[in-house]
Amino acid sequence: MSSATLLRRILDSPGIHQCPACFDALSAKLIDRAGFQCSLSGGFSISAARLGMPDAGLISYGEMLEQGRLITQAVSIPVIGDADTGYGNAMNVKRTVKEYIRAGFAGIMLEDQVSPKACGHTQGRRVVSREEAVMRIKAAVDARKESGSDIVIVARTDSRQAVSFEEAIWRTKAFADAGADLLLITALTSKEEMKSFCETSPSVPKLANMLEGGGKTPILSPSELEEIGYKVVLYPLSLLGVSIRAMQDALTSIKSGHIPQESMPSFEEMKEILGFNEYYEEDNMEIVVLGSRWRVGSGENINGIKDRWLPRPLSFKPFIKLEIPIDNNVVNLIFTNGDWDAGFLRVVFDEDDDELILGIPSGSLDMKR
């Protein structure tokens, strides 16, 4: 099942769904491990974490796409990608959607601000015309169809603050008619406005943006939002905000000569979170060289021959020929002329004989799990 299909199933399921925003692979992995069903790669947080700069149209399409690939590859839950304005005209929007699909995003969020954009709860926001705003959503729908994808299109309008509440309602109706799957009005100022929005285009689910720490929209509980009519609630800054405060506190402690161990997970916990145990399991294989076996990483010679061993880390470059499958789940590695890096041991192939390995006239290793 594709991540987009999974996200659609979530949107079709009962109840309201919480969606914390991530900004890198680690924050996304923590969201996944905590049991949340979905996440969003937030432009505000990524601009802060990657550039140390404000969400003001400064981060590029390429940087957002690259960060998105790292995020989607780190998790099993569907992730919505923040695509800002789509990075240009209709053709730019189509390319953006197609590349977000290739990057593994389950959804893509597009907004109607002019470029360069600004954070939806800050000053200086301007929106494009109605026609151009709807064009962006139609272009996204066309790109989805051309790609044979079912990526979820999240249509966002910032016209509540830039123009009026009535304009925002008109635009979300038009976005729904154009094929958007999830609707968002940023910076709604009251519970009454939020309820009126949820009554618009009732067949299309609504996204609530709970901007933590002082946005324009009232902060409501998931149950309150569900009662109003929302399907998804986004927490855009929670992980970034607590990370900033935790790092500030840690640096204050370190500067005073105290390591803040009580505020940290143990080293074993960190290794478990990052997947070291799984890595070691995958790395636990045997290498057979001319009948003598070594277990990767331990340096232990199983046959008792002590004059040769292979320390960790073990990698091969630049050319490897893989022949698979071979009987009994054996992978045959045949090396071409090049360097072989094996941790502290470095062997350079003889230019006259590209089959030399460790000075032994043979070019193959059998790797057995």
matplotlib code that plots the C-alpha trace (Angstrom):
import matplotlib.pyplot as plt

x = [0.0, 1.4, 1.8, -0.8, -3.4, -2.6, -3.2, -6.5, -7.6, -6.7, -8.8, -11.7, -11.5, -13.6, -12.3, -9.8, -6.1, -3.2, -0.3, 2.8, 5.2, 8.7, 11.8, 14.3, 14.6, 15.1, 12.1, 10.0, 11.3, 10.3, 6.8, 6.5, 7.8, 5.3, 2.4, 1.1, -0.5, 0.9, 3.2, 3.9, 7.3, 6.8, 8.4, 8.7, 10.6, 12.7, 13.8, 14.8, 16.5, 18.3, 19.1, 18.7, 16.5, 12.8, 10.0, 10.0, 10.4, 14.2, 14.4, 14.5, 12.5, 15.6, 16.3, 12.7, 12.7, 16.0, 14.9, 11.7, 13.4, 15.4, 12.2, 10.0, 12.8, 13.1, 9.5, 6.7, 3.9, 2.6, 4.1, 2.6, 5.1, 4.9, 5.4, 4.7, 3.5, 4.5, 7.6, 6.2, 3.6, 1.4, 4.4, 6.4, 3.6, 3.2, 7.0, 6.9, 4.0, 5.7, 9.0, 7.2, 5.6, 8.9, 10.3, 7.8, 5.4, 1.8, 0.4, 1.5, 0.3, 0.0, -0.9, -2.1, 0.5, 2.6, 6.3, 8.3, 5.8, 5.6, 4.6, 0.8, 0.6, 3.0, 2.7, 3.2, 1.1, -0.3, -2.2, -2.4, -5.6, -8.4, -7.7, -4.0, -4.8, -7.3, -4.8, -2.3, -4.7, -5.8, -2.2, -1.5, -4.5, -3.3, 0.2, -1.3, -3.2, -0.2, 1.9, -0.7, -0.5, -3.1, -1.1, -3.4, -3.6, -3.9, -5.1, -4.3, -5.4, -3.9, -6.6, -8.3, -5.7, -4.7, -8.3, -11.2, -12.9, -15.5, -12.7, -11.1, -14.4, -14.9, -11.4, -11.7, -14.9, -13.1, -10.2, -12.6, -14.3, -10.9, -10.1, -8.4, -8.6, -8.0, -8.6, -6.9, -7.6, -4.7, -5.1, -8.8, -9.5, -12.4, -14.2, -17.1, -15.0, -13.6, -17.1, -18.3, -15.2, -16.0, -19.5, -18.1, -17.8, -18.8, -17.6, -14.0, -12.1, -10.6, -7.2, -6.9, -3.5, -2.9, 0.0, 1.6, 2.9, 0.7, -0.8, -4.1, -6.2, -7.6, -5.9, -8.5, -8.3, -8.7, -12.1, -13.2, -11.9, -13.6, -16.9, -16.5, -15.9, -12.2, -10.6, -6.9, -5.1, -1.6, 0.9, 3.5, 6.0, 5.8, 8.9, 11.0, 9.9, 10.8, 14.1, 15.1, 14.3, 16.0, 19.2, 19.2, 18.9, 21.6, 24.0, 23.4, 24.2, 27.3, 28.6, 28.3, 30.3, 27.3, 26.5, 22.6, 22.5, 19.2, 17.6, 19.1, 18.2, 21.0, 23.5, 21.8, 18.4, 19.9, 21.4, 18.1, 16.2, 18.6, 18.5, 22.0, 20.7, 19.1, 22.2, 24.4, 22.0, 22.3, 26.0, 26.4, 27.5, 30.4, 33.1, 34.9, 38.3, 40.0, 38.4, 39.2, 36.2, 35.9, 32.8, 32.5, 33.1, 34.6, 37.9, 37.5, 39.1, 36.8, 39.2, 41.9, 44.2, 45.5, 47.6, 44.8, 41.6, 39.0, 38.1, 35.0, 33.9, 34.0, 33.3, 34.4, 35.2, 35.1, 33.8, 32.0, 30.2, 27.4, 26.3, 23.1, 21.5, 23.9, 23.1, 22.5, 21.9, 25.6, 26.4, 29.5, 31.5, 34.0, 36.2, 37.6, 40.7, 40.4, 40.9, 39.5, 38.9, 38.5, 38.6, 42.2, 43.3, 43.8, 44.7, 45.5, 45.0, 47.9, 47.5, 48.8, 46.4, 43.0, 42.1, 44.5, 42.8, 45.0, 47.8, 46.0, 45.5, 41.8, 39.1, 36.0, 34.6, 31.6, 29.5, 27.1, 24.4]
y = [0.0, 3.4, 6.1, 8.2, 5.4, 5.0, 8.7, 8.5, 5.6, 7.7, 10.6, 8.3, 6.7, 8.0, 10.6, 13.3, 12.6, 14.5, 15.5, 16.8, 18.6, 17.2, 19.0, 16.2, 12.5, 12.2, 14.2, 12.3, 9.0, 10.1, 11.0, 7.5, 5.8, 7.7, 6.2, 9.1, 8.1, 10.9, 13.9, 17.1, 18.4, 22.0, 24.8, 27.0, 24.3, 23.2, 26.8, 27.1, 23.8, 23.7, 27.4, 29.0, 31.5, 32.6, 31.1, 34.0, 32.3, 31.9, 28.1, 26.8, 24.1, 21.9, 22.2, 21.3, 18.4, 17.0, 17.3, 15.6, 12.6, 12.1, 12.4, 10.0, 7.4, 7.4, 6.5, 4.1, 6.7, 8.9, 12.4, 15.5, 17.8, 21.6, 22.9, 26.6, 28.4, 25.6, 27.5, 29.3, 29.1, 26.1, 24.2, 24.8, 23.5, 20.4, 19.7, 20.2, 17.8, 15.1, 15.4, 15.3, 12.1, 10.6, 11.7, 9.5, 12.1, 11.0, 14.5, 17.9, 21.3, 24.3, 27.8, 31.0, 33.5, 35.5, 34.7, 35.2, 34.0, 34.6, 32.6, 32.6, 34.1, 37.0, 40.4, 41.1, 38.4, 38.9, 36.4, 35.9, 36.4, 34.0, 32.7, 32.0, 30.4, 28.0, 27.4, 26.0, 23.4, 22.4, 22.1, 19.8, 17.7, 17.4, 16.4, 13.7, 12.3, 12.4, 10.5, 7.9, 8.7, 9.2, 11.8, 13.9, 17.5, 19.9, 23.4, 26.2, 29.8, 32.8, 35.2, 35.4, 37.9, 39.2, 40.0, 38.8, 35.7, 35.8, 35.6, 32.7, 30.8, 31.5, 30.2, 27.0, 26.2, 26.8, 24.6, 21.8, 22.1, 22.0, 18.6, 19.4, 16.6, 18.5, 22.2, 24.7, 28.4, 29.9, 32.4, 32.0, 34.2, 32.6, 29.4, 30.7, 31.2, 27.7, 26.3, 28.2, 27.0, 23.3, 23.7, 24.8, 22.0, 19.3, 16.4, 17.6, 17.2, 20.2, 20.7, 22.8, 24.5, 24.8, 27.3, 26.9, 29.8, 32.7, 32.4, 34.1, 30.9, 29.7, 26.6, 23.9, 20.2, 17.4, 16.6, 20.2, 20.4, 17.1, 18.5, 21.6, 19.4, 19.1, 15.8, 16.6, 18.8, 20.0, 21.0, 22.9, 24.1, 21.8, 19.7, 22.7, 24.8, 22.2, 21.4, 25.1, 25.4, 22.1, 23.1, 26.5, 24.9, 22.3, 24.9, 27.0, 23.9, 23.0, 26.6, 26.4, 23.1, 20.7, 18.1, 17.9, 14.1, 14.1, 15.7, 13.3, 9.7, 7.3, 6.4, 2.9, 4.6, 6.8, 3.8, 2.0, 5.0, 5.4, 1.7, 0.5, -2.9, -3.5, -2.4, -4.8, -7.7, -6.9, -6.6, -10.0, -12.1, -14.3, -13.8, -16.7, -16.0, -19.0, -21.3, -19.2, -17.6, -14.2, -12.7, -9.1, -6.6, -9.0, -9.7, -13.3, -15.9, -18.8, -21.4, -20.3, -18.7, -15.6, -13.9, -12.2, -10.5, -8.0, -5.2, -3.0, -1.0, -3.0, -1.4, -1.9, 0.5, 1.5, -1.4, -4.5, -7.1, -8.9, -12.4, -13.4, -15.7, -18.5, -21.7, -21.6, -17.8, -17.0, -13.7, -13.9, -10.6, -10.2, -7.1, -5.2, -3.1, -0.5, 0.2, -2.0, -0.2, -2.4, -0.1, 0.3, -2.1, -0.7, -2.8, -1.4, -3.8, -4.7, -2.8, -5.8, -8.2, -6.9, -10.1, -9.6, -9.5, -9.2, -10.4, -13.6, -14.5, -14.8, -12.3, -13.6, -13.5, -15.6, -13.7, -15.9, -14.7]
z = [0.0, -0.9, 1.7, -0.1, 0.0, 3.7, 4.3, 2.5, 4.7, 7.8, 6.5, 5.8, 9.3, 12.3, 14.7, 14.5, 13.8, 15.4, 13.0, 14.7, 12.3, 11.8, 10.5, 9.9, 9.9, 13.6, 14.6, 12.0, 13.5, 17.0, 15.8, 14.2, 17.3, 19.5, 17.7, 15.6, 12.3, 10.2, 10.1, 8.1, 7.1, 8.1, 6.2, 9.3, 11.2, 8.3, 7.6, 11.2, 11.5, 8.2, 7.6, 11.0, 9.2, 9.3, 7.2, 4.7, 1.4, 1.9, 1.8, -1.7, -3.5, -3.8, -0.1, 0.9, -1.5, -0.2, 3.4, 2.5, 1.0, 4.2, 6.2, 4.2, 4.1, 7.9, 8.8, 8.0, 8.5, 5.8, 5.6, 4.0, 2.4, 2.8, -0.8, 0.0, -3.1, -5.5, -6.5, -9.5, -12.2, -13.3, -14.8, -11.7, -9.5, -11.6, -11.4, -7.7, -7.2, -9.3, -7.5, -4.1, -5.2, -6.2, -2.8, -1.1, 0.3, 1.0, 0.6, -0.6, 0.9, -1.5, -0.5, -2.2, -1.0, -3.4, -3.6, -1.5, 1.1, 4.8, 7.8, 8.0, 11.4, 10.8, 9.2, 5.5, 3.9, 0.4, -1.7, -5.4, -7.4, -7.1, -10.6, -9.9, -6.6, -8.1, -11.0, -8.5, -7.2, -10.7, -11.8, -8.8, -9.7, -13.3, -12.1, -9.8, -12.7, -15.0, -12.4, -11.8, -8.1, -5.4, -3.4, -1.1, -2.1, 0.8, -0.2, 2.1, 1.9, 3.8, 2.6, 6.0, 7.2, 3.8, 2.6, 4.7, 6.2, 3.4, 0.8, 2.6, 2.5, -1.2, -2.0, 0.0, -1.9, -5.2, -4.1, -3.2, -6.6, -8.2, -6.6, -3.3, -0.7, 2.5, 3.3, 5.5, 6.3, 8.3, 11.1, 11.8, 14.8, 16.6, 17.3, 15.4, 12.3, 12.6, 12.8, 9.8, 7.8, 8.7, 7.4, 4.0, 1.4, 4.0, 1.9, 2.0, 5.4, 7.2, 8.8, 12.0, 12.5, 16.3, 16.2, 19.6, 21.6, 20.5, 17.0, 16.0, 16.1, 19.4, 20.8, 21.2, 22.3, 19.7, 21.1, 20.7, 17.2, 16.3, 17.6, 15.5, 12.4, 11.9, 10.7, 11.2, 13.7, 13.0, 15.6, 13.6, 16.2, 19.2, 18.4, 17.2, 20.2, 22.8, 21.0, 21.1, 24.8, 25.6, 23.8, 25.4, 28.9, 28.1, 26.9, 30.0, 32.1, 30.1, 30.3, 34.1, 34.1, 34.5, 31.9, 31.9, 32.1, 33.9, 30.8, 28.4, 27.3, 28.1, 25.5, 25.2, 24.7, 22.0, 20.2, 20.4, 19.0, 16.1, 15.1, 16.2, 17.3, 13.9, 12.2, 14.2, 13.4, 9.7, 10.0, 11.7, 8.7, 7.9, 5.2, 3.6, 2.1, 0.5, 3.0, 6.1, 7.8, 9.6, 11.3, 10.2, 13.0, 15.6, 14.0, 15.2, 13.0, 13.3, 11.9, 14.3, 11.7, 13.4, 10.8, 8.9, 10.2, 8.9, 11.4, 11.3, 9.4, 6.2, 2.9, -0.7, -3.4, -6.2, -8.3, -7.0, -9.1, -7.3, -8.5, -6.8, -6.0, -5.2, -3.4, 0.3, 0.3, -0.5, -2.3, -4.4, -4.5, -7.4, -7.1, -10.0, -9.9, -7.2, -3.5, -0.7, 2.6, 5.6, 8.6, 9.7, 7.1, 3.6, 0.7, -2.8, -5.7, -7.9, -11.1, -13.0, -11.4, -10.6, -8.6, -5.7, -2.4, 0.7, -1.5, -2.2, -5.9, -5.8, -6.6, -4.8, -1.3, -0.2, 2.2, 4.3, 6.6]

ax = plt.figure().add_subplot(projection="3d")
ax.plot(x, y, z, "-o")
ax.set_aspect("equal")
plt.show()
